[in-house]
């Protein structure tokens, strides 16, 4: 995509996910910083500072004012398949392009395109969706937390710095 910068924004309270075993805001922010060390990445605590539920449409409105330029929002197939149930998905699509790809070998890129075309035909035709062909990396944060809890190795699934933070903080046990 040749993006100038990728901003990593951990949610304060994700509205779509009830995960009682989440690490604290500070721990999740530290794990993001340990993972995204390249200078192209910026880890931001903007949603954590804002507090409350973290709605993408609100974050994008803030970024439009503060950063400007064209915005792209990267999501996996699991998030796209219920994007129509998000708060103000049309508002999200007015503020950015959705960039998505498959995370699972069970999903095909054509299914993502069909979903977007069916639920958001005008935005689909206007090019508000970008579909990236790539090799699936079928692991989720829930699976990683479960592996840690069950004492299974997560080497190669998280960065070495993040793994150290998980071990030091005895996270997900």
N, CA, C and O of each residue as an XYZ file, in Angstrom:
692
protein
N       0.818     -1.199      0.000
C       0.000      0.000      0.000
C       0.860      1.260      0.000
O       0.355      2.341     -0.304
N       2.129      1.149      0.329
C       3.035      2.296      0.368
C       2.483      3.433      1.226
O       2.471      4.589      0.803
N       2.031      3.100      2.424
C       1.487      4.089      3.342
C       2.621      4.882      3.981
O       3.691      4.338      4.255
N       2.383      6.170      4.217
C       3.391      7.018      4.855
C       3.621      6.613      6.297
O       4.750      6.627      6.789
N       2.539      6.253      6.968
C       2.618      5.912      8.376
C       1.466      4.973      8.708
O       0.390      5.052      8.117
N       1.711      4.094      9.654
C       0.659      3.216     10.166
C       0.522      3.520     11.653
O       1.473      3.384     12.423
N      -0.683      3.935     12.037
C      -0.938      4.265     13.436
C      -1.636      3.073     14.084
O      -2.698      2.641     13.634
N      -1.041      2.559     15.122
C      -1.585      1.438     15.880
C      -2.312      2.034     17.081
O      -1.714      2.730     17.901
N      -3.620      1.750     17.173
C      -4.428      2.362     18.222
C      -5.164      1.268     19.001
O      -6.224      0.815     18.568
N      -4.621      0.837     20.139
C      -5.356     -0.132     20.936
C      -6.642      0.495     21.471
O      -6.652      1.651     21.893
N      -7.719     -0.278     21.449
C      -9.005      0.202     21.958
C      -8.970      0.327     23.469
O      -8.285     -0.432     24.154
N      -9.719      1.295     23.978
C      -9.901      1.379     25.430
C     -10.908      0.301     25.842
O     -10.576     -0.597     26.615
N     -12.129      0.389     25.328
C     -13.149     -0.627     25.556
C     -13.739     -0.967     24.192
O     -14.531     -0.196     23.651
N     -13.358     -2.121     23.628
C     -13.892     -2.473     22.310
C     -15.390     -2.790     22.408
O     -15.784     -3.648     23.198
N     -16.232     -2.106     21.611
C     -17.670     -2.332     21.717
C     -18.129     -3.677     21.168
O     -19.224     -4.138     21.489
N     -17.299     -4.307     20.346
C     -17.685     -5.546     19.669
C     -17.177     -6.800     20.373
O     -17.410     -7.913     19.901
N     -16.493     -6.630     21.485
C     -15.792     -7.780     22.045
C     -15.846     -7.736     23.564
O     -15.365     -6.785     24.182
N     -16.419     -8.744     24.150
C     -16.381     -8.878     25.608
C     -15.272     -9.867     25.933
O     -15.431    -11.074     25.750
N     -14.167     -9.357     26.408
C     -13.027    -10.214     26.720
C     -12.567     -9.906     28.147
O     -11.762     -8.999     28.358
N     -13.071    -10.651     29.112
C     -12.724    -10.367     30.502
C     -11.251    -10.590     30.823
O     -10.756    -10.113     31.844
N     -10.555    -11.309     29.957
C      -9.152    -11.607     30.233
C      -8.193    -10.648     29.532
O      -7.006    -10.948     29.409
N      -8.694     -9.493     29.070
C      -7.814     -8.521     28.435
C      -6.794     -7.988     29.433
O      -7.068     -7.871     30.627
N      -5.624     -7.671     28.921
C      -4.623     -7.009     29.748
C      -5.084     -5.562     29.964
O      -6.001     -5.087     29.293
N      -4.449     -4.882     30.891
C      -4.799     -3.485     31.162
C      -4.429     -2.616     29.950
O      -3.682     -3.038     29.067
N      -4.968     -1.406     29.933
C      -4.611     -0.461     28.866
C      -3.095     -0.308     28.770
O      -2.520     -0.374     27.683
N      -2.459     -0.103     29.919
C      -1.016      0.125     29.942
C      -0.253     -1.088     29.401
O       0.719     -0.936     28.661
N      -0.697     -2.287     29.774
C      -0.023     -3.497     29.297
C      -0.214     -3.683     27.792
O       0.733     -4.036     27.089
N      -1.423     -3.449     27.294
C      -1.676     -3.597     25.857
C      -0.913     -2.546     25.061
O      -0.409     -2.836     23.976
N      -0.823     -1.331     25.587
C      -0.055     -0.286     24.917
C       1.425     -0.675     24.863
O       2.078     -0.509     23.833
N       1.946     -1.191     25.977
C       3.349     -1.625     26.021
C       3.602     -2.769     25.038
O       4.648     -2.804     24.390
N       2.654     -3.706     24.920
C       2.822     -4.810     23.964
C       2.825     -4.284     22.524
O       3.592     -4.763     21.689
N       1.978     -3.312     22.242
C       1.981     -2.716     20.895
C       3.325     -2.042     20.617
O       3.888     -2.194     19.533
N       3.827     -1.309     21.586
C       5.118     -0.635     21.413
C       6.250     -1.643     21.230
O       7.191     -1.391     20.478
N       6.161     -2.784     21.918
C       7.190     -3.827     21.780
C       7.093     -4.534     20.436
O       8.089     -5.064     19.943
N       5.923     -4.548     19.846
C       5.716     -5.239     18.576
C       6.034     -4.353     17.386
O       6.698     -4.790     16.447
N       5.566     -3.114     17.416
C       5.684     -2.217     16.263
C       6.827     -1.246     16.476
O       6.614     -0.098     16.867
N       8.047     -1.712     16.216
C       9.244     -0.932     16.520
C       9.787     -0.168     15.319
O      10.607      0.734     15.489
N       9.354     -0.506     14.118
C       9.817      0.195     12.927
C       9.315      1.639     12.951
O       8.216      1.906     13.438
N      10.113      2.569     12.429
C       9.766      3.995     12.494
C       8.517      4.345     11.680
O       7.950      5.422     11.867
N       8.078      3.460     10.785
C       6.843      3.718     10.024
C       5.600      3.588     10.894
O       4.528      4.076     10.536
N       5.750      2.930     12.036
C       4.624      2.714     12.936
C       4.621      3.752     14.051
O       5.668      4.128     14.577
N       3.431      4.201     14.394
C       3.234      5.082     15.536
C       2.169      4.423     16.406
O       1.050      4.182     15.955
N       2.522      4.137     17.646
C       1.557      3.572     18.585
C       0.942      4.742     19.345
O       1.650      5.563     19.928
N      -0.385      4.802     19.330
C      -1.091      5.918     19.947
C      -2.060      5.422     21.026
O      -2.731      4.403     20.865
N      -2.111      6.167     22.114
C      -3.048      5.851     23.196
C      -4.300      6.730     23.132
O      -4.985      6.910     24.139
N      -4.600      7.279     21.947
C      -5.697      8.247     21.828
C      -7.038      7.701     22.306
O      -7.800      8.435     22.935
N      -7.345      6.455     22.032
C      -8.632      5.902     22.479
C      -8.624      5.654     23.977
O      -9.649      5.808     24.641
N      -7.488      5.277     24.506
C      -7.387      5.059     25.947
C      -7.541      6.386     26.698
O      -8.192      6.437     27.742
N      -6.947      7.453     26.170
C      -7.079      8.769     26.795
C      -8.514      9.278     26.713
O      -9.000      9.929     27.638
N      -9.188      8.982     25.609
C     -10.560      9.442     25.419
C     -11.504      8.724     26.383
O     -12.472      9.318     26.857
N     -11.230      7.452     26.678
C     -12.071      6.686     27.583
C     -13.363      6.245     26.925
O     -13.637      6.598     25.778
N     -14.147      5.482     27.642
C     -15.421      5.010     27.123
C     -15.247      3.980     26.028
O     -14.147      3.481     25.786
N     -16.368      3.666     25.361
C     -16.320      2.721     24.248
C     -15.533      3.318     23.093
O     -15.628      4.515     22.822
N     -14.759      2.486     22.417
C     -13.924      2.933     21.308
C     -14.640      2.666     19.988
O     -14.641      1.542     19.486
N     -15.241      3.703     19.441
C     -15.923      3.574     18.148
C     -15.019      4.110     17.048
O     -14.500      5.222     17.141
N     -14.837      3.309     16.009
C     -13.961      3.660     14.897
C     -14.357      4.981     14.259
O     -13.490      5.789     13.925
N     -15.650      5.214     14.086
C     -16.099      6.445     13.434
C     -15.627      7.675     14.212
O     -15.287      8.688     13.601
N     -15.598      7.610     15.538
C     -15.127      8.732     16.354
C     -13.618      8.920     16.210
O     -13.133     10.045     16.091
N     -12.893      7.823     16.223
C     -11.436      7.896     16.074
C     -11.063      8.466     14.711
O     -10.157      9.293     14.606
N     -11.761      8.025     13.668
C     -11.470      8.540     12.325
C     -11.788     10.030     12.207
O     -11.060     10.760     11.534
N     -12.854     10.490     12.845
C     -13.190     11.918     12.827
C     -12.061     12.719     13.470
O     -11.667     13.770     12.964
N     -11.549     12.216     14.581
C     -10.426     12.877     15.250
C      -9.188     12.892     14.351
O      -8.521     13.918     14.217
N      -8.889     11.748     13.739
C      -7.704     11.662     12.876
C      -7.827     12.574     11.659
O      -6.832     13.155     11.224
N      -9.017     12.707     11.109
C      -9.209     13.614      9.973
C      -8.829     15.036     10.357
O      -8.188     15.744      9.580
N      -9.223     15.452     11.550
C      -8.892     16.803     12.008
C      -7.415     16.958     12.315
O      -6.799     17.953     11.932
N      -6.847     15.987     12.998
C      -5.477     16.102     13.495
C      -4.407     15.744     12.466
O      -3.349     16.372     12.423
N      -4.680     14.743     11.644
C      -3.664     14.228     10.722
C      -3.943     14.697      9.301
O      -3.032     15.105      8.579
N      -5.207     14.634      8.909
C      -5.573     15.014      7.540
C      -5.105     13.968      6.551
O      -4.621     12.906      6.943
N      -5.248     14.264      5.278
C      -4.857     13.333      4.235
C      -5.829     12.177      4.118
O      -6.821     12.106      4.844
N      -5.538     11.285      3.208
C      -6.400     10.126      3.008
C      -6.096      9.084      4.077
O      -4.936      8.769      4.343
N      -7.145      8.558      4.679
C      -6.997      7.561      5.736
C      -7.406      6.190      5.224
O      -8.349      6.053      4.445
N      -6.683      5.187      5.676
C      -6.983      3.792      5.377
C      -7.132      3.083      6.714
O      -6.347      3.311      7.634
N      -8.135      2.226      6.820
C      -8.374      1.487      8.062
C      -8.186      0.010      7.765
O      -8.924     -0.557      6.959
N      -7.203     -0.626      8.408
C      -6.869     -2.019      8.141
C      -7.627     -2.940      9.082
O      -7.540     -2.804     10.302
N      -8.378     -3.889      8.502
C      -9.106     -4.868      9.305
C      -9.016     -6.239      8.642
O      -8.798     -6.349      7.436
N      -9.186     -7.269      9.444
C      -9.186     -8.633      8.931
C     -10.584     -9.068      8.531
O     -11.562     -8.358      8.764
N     -10.662    -10.234      7.933
C     -11.957    -10.750      7.453
C     -12.977    -10.888      8.579
O     -14.171    -10.676      8.364
N     -12.515    -11.244      9.782
C     -13.434    -11.428     10.897
C     -14.166    -10.138     11.247
O     -15.340    -10.174     11.615
N     -13.495     -9.014     11.138
C     -14.124     -7.723     11.418
C     -14.997     -7.267     10.248
O     -16.064     -6.690     10.456
N     -14.550     -7.522      9.038
C     -15.325     -7.066      7.882
C     -16.685     -7.740      7.833
O     -17.674     -7.099      7.475
N     -16.757     -9.014      8.184
C     -18.000     -9.754      8.029
C     -19.133     -9.287      8.949
O     -20.270     -9.736      8.800
N     -18.842     -8.406      9.884
C     -19.970     -7.782     10.571
C     -19.813     -6.262     10.653
O     -20.335     -5.614     11.560
N     -19.093     -5.723      9.696
C     -18.907     -4.279      9.587
C     -20.245     -3.542      9.463
O     -20.371     -2.412      9.935
N     -21.233     -4.163      8.840
C     -22.546     -3.523      8.687
C     -23.245     -3.312     10.039
O     -24.213     -2.555     10.117
N     -22.768     -3.966     11.091
C     -23.372     -3.823     12.416
C     -22.611     -2.830     13.294
O     -23.012     -2.578     14.431
N     -21.523     -2.267     12.782
C     -20.753     -1.282     13.533
C     -21.562      0.000     13.685
O     -22.548      0.215     12.981
N     -21.134      0.836     14.605
C     -21.736      2.162     14.718
C     -21.363      2.973     13.472
O     -20.184      3.175     13.182
N     -22.363      3.425     12.758
C     -22.236      4.303     11.598
C     -21.191      3.820     10.571
O     -20.220      4.527     10.299
N     -21.387      2.635     10.011
C     -20.407      2.140      9.029
C     -20.292      3.046      7.795
O     -19.218      3.150      7.201
N     -21.391      3.697      7.411
C     -21.313      4.612      6.267
C     -20.450      5.832      6.613
O     -19.728      6.353      5.763
N     -20.533      6.281      7.870
C     -19.675      7.371      8.328
C     -18.215      6.961      8.326
O     -17.343      7.762      7.991
N     -17.944      5.714      8.699
C     -16.573      5.192      8.636
C     -16.081      5.246      7.185
O     -14.970      5.702      6.915
N     -16.912      4.780      6.269
C     -16.517      4.729      4.854
C     -16.397      6.117      4.225
O     -15.683      6.278      3.236
N     -17.075      7.112      4.773
C     -16.893      8.490      4.284
C     -15.536      9.037      4.711
O     -14.973      9.904      4.044
N     -15.013      8.527      5.825
C     -13.781      9.064      6.396
C     -12.521      8.308      5.981
O     -11.411      8.824      6.117
N     -12.692      7.083      5.472
C     -11.513      6.285      5.138
C     -11.857      5.240      4.091
O     -13.018      5.049      3.728
N     -10.827      4.578      3.623
C     -11.000      3.361      2.831
C     -10.724      2.192      3.762
O      -9.806      2.235      4.581
N     -11.523      1.160      3.626
C     -11.316     -0.063      4.395
C     -10.355     -0.947      3.599
O     -10.599     -1.253      2.432
N      -9.280     -1.346      4.234
C      -8.310     -2.262      3.625
C      -8.434     -3.577      4.368
O      -8.315     -3.621      5.593
N      -8.672     -4.644      3.630
C      -8.901     -5.926      4.290
C      -8.286     -7.072      3.505
O      -7.993     -6.958      2.315
N      -8.103     -8.166      4.200
C      -7.610     -9.386      3.592
C      -8.083    -10.562      4.428
O      -8.715    -10.389      5.470
N      -7.773    -11.741      3.961
C      -8.180    -12.942      4.691
C      -7.194    -13.227      5.818
O      -5.985    -13.048      5.671
N      -7.737    -13.672      6.940
C      -6.914    -14.118      8.063
C      -6.967    -15.617      8.195
O      -6.098    -16.226      8.819
N      -7.987    -16.215      7.608
C      -8.234    -17.641      7.754
C      -8.183    -18.312      6.389
O      -8.555    -17.716      5.379
N      -7.725    -19.544      6.369
C      -7.712    -20.297      5.114
C      -9.120    -20.711      4.701
O      -9.327    -21.165      3.575
N     -10.097    -20.556      5.607
C     -11.490    -20.907      5.311
C     -12.217    -19.818      4.535
O     -13.322    -20.047      4.041
N     -11.615    -18.638      4.420
C     -12.257    -17.496      3.770
C     -11.488    -17.160      2.489
O     -10.259    -17.228      2.449
N     -12.221    -16.805      1.472
C     -11.627    -16.397      0.189
C     -11.820    -14.893      0.009
O     -12.805    -14.325      0.481
N     -10.880    -14.261     -0.670
C     -10.960    -12.834     -0.935
C     -12.256    -12.472     -1.660
O     -12.825    -11.404     -1.435
N     -12.711    -13.362     -2.524
C     -13.959    -13.118     -3.264
C     -15.161    -13.015     -2.320
O     -16.118    -12.297     -2.610
N     -15.114    -13.731     -1.194
C     -16.202    -13.639     -0.214
C     -16.227    -12.261      0.453
O     -17.294    -11.714      0.730
N     -15.037    -11.711      0.706
C     -14.959    -10.370      1.280
C     -15.531     -9.345      0.298
O     -16.292     -8.455      0.676
N     -15.145     -9.494     -0.965
C     -15.655     -8.584     -1.995
C     -17.173     -8.696     -2.116
O     -17.857     -7.681     -2.241
N     -17.702     -9.908     -2.081
C     -19.150    -10.114     -2.198
C     -19.879     -9.488     -1.006
O     -20.933     -8.875     -1.174
N     -19.326     -9.640      0.182
C     -19.934     -9.031      1.364
C     -19.998     -7.508      1.197
O     -21.053     -6.904      1.391
N     -18.877     -6.895      0.840
C     -18.835     -5.434      0.693
C     -19.794     -4.971     -0.401
O     -20.500     -3.977     -0.228
N     -19.822     -5.669     -1.499
C     -20.700     -5.307     -2.618
C     -22.171     -5.408     -2.196
O     -22.978     -4.550     -2.554
N     -22.517     -6.445     -1.444
C     -23.900     -6.668     -1.027
C     -24.359     -5.630      0.008
O     -25.461     -5.094     -0.105
N     -23.522     -5.347      1.012
C     -23.922     -4.473      2.117
C     -23.672     -2.992      1.852
O     -24.372     -2.135      2.391
N     -22.684     -2.695      1.030
C     -22.293     -1.298      0.780
C     -22.062     -1.085     -0.718
O     -20.950     -0.749     -1.126
N     -23.088     -1.275     -1.534
C     -22.897     -1.239     -2.989
C     -22.349      0.090     -3.505
O     -21.480      0.096     -4.377
N     -22.837      1.206     -2.988
C     -22.352      2.502     -3.464
C     -20.887      2.713     -3.102
O     -20.089      3.138     -3.937
N     -20.541      2.413     -1.855
C     -19.163      2.583     -1.403
C     -18.223      1.586     -2.097
O     -17.071      1.905     -2.391
N     -18.731      0.385     -2.351
C     -17.930     -0.611     -3.068
C     -17.589     -0.086     -4.463
O     -16.433     -0.127     -4.884
N     -18.598      0.403     -5.167
C     -18.388      0.926     -6.526
C     -17.485      2.159     -6.523
O     -16.769      2.409     -7.492
N     -17.519      2.926     -5.438
C     -16.697      4.134     -5.341
C     -15.262      3.827     -4.923
O     -14.451      4.742     -4.776
N     -14.941      2.544     -4.731
C     -13.567      2.169     -4.381
C     -13.218      2.390     -2.926
O     -12.046      2.580     -2.602
N     -14.208      2.372     -2.030
C     -13.949      2.606     -0.616
C     -13.425      1.349      0.094
O     -13.092      1.392      1.278
N     -13.357      0.246     -0.633
C     -12.808     -0.995     -0.097
C     -11.588     -1.388     -0.923
O     -11.603     -1.295     -2.151
N     -10.532     -1.829     -0.242
C      -9.326     -2.333     -0.882
C      -9.132     -3.756     -0.371
O      -9.110     -3.990      0.837
N      -8.993     -4.699     -1.291
C      -8.845     -6.110     -0.932
C      -7.429     -6.554     -1.285
O      -7.044     -6.556     -2.454
N      -6.661     -6.928     -0.271
C      -5.267     -7.310     -0.466
C      -5.109     -8.820     -0.491
O      -5.440     -9.495      0.484
N      -4.610     -9.352     -1.586
C      -4.310    -10.786     -1.577
C      -3.055    -11.032     -0.739
O      -2.022    -10.395     -0.950
N      -3.155    -11.943      0.192
C      -1.987    -12.297      1.002
C      -2.198    -13.672      1.623
O      -3.319    -14.178      1.694
N      -1.120    -14.249      2.061
C      -1.181    -15.551      2.701
C      -1.820    -15.394      4.076
O      -1.387    -14.550      4.861
N      -2.839    -16.187      4.380
C      -3.493    -16.065      5.686
C      -2.531    -16.353      6.833
O      -1.642    -17.199      6.732
N      -2.736    -15.633      7.910
C      -2.011    -15.869      9.159
C      -3.087    -16.130     10.198
O      -3.474    -15.227     10.939
N      -3.578    -17.382     10.254
C      -4.791    -17.691     11.024
C      -4.572    -17.805     12.528
O      -4.611    -18.898     13.091
N      -4.343    -16.674     13.163
C      -4.250    -16.678     14.614
C      -4.939    -15.412     15.112
O      -4.846    -14.353     14.492
N      -5.620    -15.539     16.224
C      -6.315    -14.395     16.800
C      -5.758    -14.106     18.189
O      -5.062    -14.930     18.783
N      -6.079    -12.927     18.686
C      -5.634    -12.578     20.041
C      -6.241    -13.533     21.066
O      -5.595    -13.867     22.060
N      -7.481    -13.974     20.833
C      -8.114    -14.937     21.738
C      -7.322    -16.242     21.771
O      -7.104    -16.813     22.840
N      -6.893    -16.712     20.604
C      -6.106    -17.947     20.549
C      -4.780    -17.788     21.287
O      -4.337    -18.703     21.981
N      -4.152    -16.634     21.138
C      -2.881    -16.394     21.826
C      -3.101    -16.399     23.335
O      -2.342    -17.030     24.071
N      -4.144    -15.694     23.804
C      -4.427    -15.688     25.248
C      -4.693    -17.105     25.757
O      -4.219    -17.483     26.828
N      -5.455    -17.890     24.980
C      -5.748    -19.266     25.386
C      -4.485    -20.114     25.429
O      -4.304    -20.902     26.358
N      -3.612    -19.965     24.440
C      -2.359    -20.727     24.435
C      -1.509    -20.385     25.660
O      -0.958    -21.276     26.307
N      -1.405    -19.101     25.971
C      -0.629    -18.691     27.143
C      -1.243    -19.295     28.398
O      -0.527    -19.850     29.232
N      -2.567    -19.193     28.541
C      -3.263    -19.736     29.711
C      -3.029    -21.240     29.850
O      -2.874    -21.757     30.956
N      -3.005    -21.948     28.684
C      -2.845    -23.398     28.699
C      -1.383    -23.840     28.713
O      -1.096    -25.036     28.659
N      -0.458    -22.881     28.785
C       0.961    -23.207     28.842
C       1.553    -23.627     27.511
O       2.637    -24.208     27.481
N       0.874    -23.349     26.415
C       1.389    -23.696     25.086
C       2.298    -22.578     24.582
O       2.110    -21.421     24.955
N       3.273    -22.901     23.747
C       4.186    -21.868     23.239
C       3.482    -20.912     22.263
O       2.595    -21.309     21.507
N       3.903    -19.646     22.305
C       3.388    -18.643     21.371
C       4.535    -17.989     20.602
O       4.359    -16.947     19.970
N       5.704    -18.611     20.664
C       6.854    -18.114     19.909
C       6.469    -18.045     18.434
O       5.860    -18.974     17.904
N       6.820    -16.958     17.781
C       6.499    -16.795     16.371
C       5.111    -16.219     16.139
O       4.796    -15.794     15.028
N       4.280    -16.200     17.172
C       2.940    -15.610     17.057
C       2.913    -14.189     17.601
O       2.058    -13.390     17.219
N       3.834    -13.878     18.477
C       3.991    -12.530     19.019
C       5.471    -12.170     18.944
O       6.324    -13.054     18.855
N       5.773    -10.886     18.979
C       7.172    -10.457     18.921
C       7.894    -10.895     20.197
O       7.255    -11.110     21.227
N       9.224    -11.029     20.132
C       9.972    -11.400     21.345
C       9.738    -10.411     22.497
O       9.630    -10.824     23.652
N       9.658     -9.110     22.187
C       9.417     -8.113     23.230
C       8.061     -8.285     23.871
O       7.920     -8.139     25.085
N       7.058     -8.595     23.061
C       5.709     -8.813     23.581
C       5.665    -10.075     24.425
O       5.034    -10.095     25.482
N       6.328    -11.126     23.968
C       6.375    -12.363     24.736
C       7.007    -12.125     26.108
O       6.549    -12.672     27.111
N       8.053    -11.312     26.147
C       8.699    -10.987     27.425
C       7.731    -10.238     28.343
O       7.684    -10.507     29.544
N       6.965     -9.307     27.789
C       5.981     -8.568     28.592
C       4.883     -9.492     29.118
O       4.433     -9.340     30.254
N       4.455    -10.443     28.299
C       3.438    -11.410     28.734
C       3.974    -12.246     29.887
O       3.277    -12.483     30.874
N       5.223    -12.690     29.751
C       5.817    -13.516     30.809
C       6.042    -12.715     32.094
O       5.700    -13.175     33.184
N       6.614    -11.521     31.964
C       6.891    -10.694     33.151
C       5.619    -10.312     33.886
O       5.586    -10.293     35.117
N       4.579    -10.010     33.135
C       3.319     -9.603     33.744
C       2.415    -10.733     34.107
O       1.327    -10.513     34.640
N       2.847    -11.968     33.826
C       2.016    -13.161     34.055
C       0.623    -12.942     33.469
O      -0.390    -13.225     34.109
N       0.597    -12.431     32.238
C      -0.666    -12.117     31.597
C      -1.369    -13.373     31.097
O      -0.726    -14.341     30.692
N      -2.668    -13.343     31.131
C      -3.552    -14.352     30.562
C      -3.488    -15.704     31.280
O      -3.950    -16.712     30.745
N      -2.924    -15.727     32.476
C      -2.853    -16.991     33.227
C      -4.053    -17.165     34.125
O      -4.158    -18.170     34.828
